[in-house]
Amino acid sequence: MTSEVTVAILALIGTLAGTFGGILTSARLSNYRIEQLEKKVDRHNGLIERMVAVENSLKSAHKRIDELRGEVGNE
């Protein structure tokens, strides 16, 4: 009976170790994936900020072109 209890305890310890090991590995992988997604979001947000600046610059350029056309048309 003692050997059976010992085997059962060892099996329980092995099962618990495997379970916790899997949980920790899964958590690390999830954290890594979240970090990678955060980096992509940061790059995307940087792109949006740059596009807003480009759009404003483009509006200014179009306005200046229209002014120049008006000056050339009046001559």
N, C-alpha and C positions, 0 to 999 in steps of 0.2 A: 504494500500500500504506500509506503514512503517513496518508492521510486516513481510511482504513478503521480503522486502529488508534486514531486520535484519536476517531472516532465511537464505537468500541467502549468506549474509556475513559470518554468523556462519558456513554454509556448506563449503564455500570457505576456511575459516580458518581451519576447520577440515580436509579438503582434503589436504591442504598444509602441515599441521602438520603430517598427515599420510604419505604423500609422502616423506617429508624430514626425517621422522623417519625411513622409509624403506630404504632410500638411505644410511643413517648413519649406520644402522645395516648391510647392505650389504657390505659397505666399511670396517667395522670392521671385518666381517667374512673373506673377501678377504685378508685383512692384516694378520689375524691370519693364514690363510692357506699358505700364502707366507712365513711367518716366519717358519712354520713347514717344508715347502719344503727346505728352506735355511738350516735348521738344518740337514735334511737328506743329502743334498748335501755336507755339511761340514763333516759329518760322512763318506760319500762315498769317499771324497777326502783324508781323513785321512787313509782310508783303502788302497787306491791306493798308497799313499806314503809308507805305511808299506809293501805292496807287492813288491814295487821296491826294498826296503831294503832287503827283504827276497830273492828276485831273485839274487841280487848281492852277498849276503852271500852264496847262493846255488852255484853260479858259482865258487866262491872262494873255496868252499868245494869240488866240483867236480875236480877242478884243483889240489887241494892238494891230493885228492885220486888218481888221475892219476899219480902224482909225486911219491907217495908212492908205487904204483903198479910197476912203473918203477924201483924204488930202490930195491924192493923185487925180481923183475924179473932178475935183474943184479947180484944178489948174488948167 
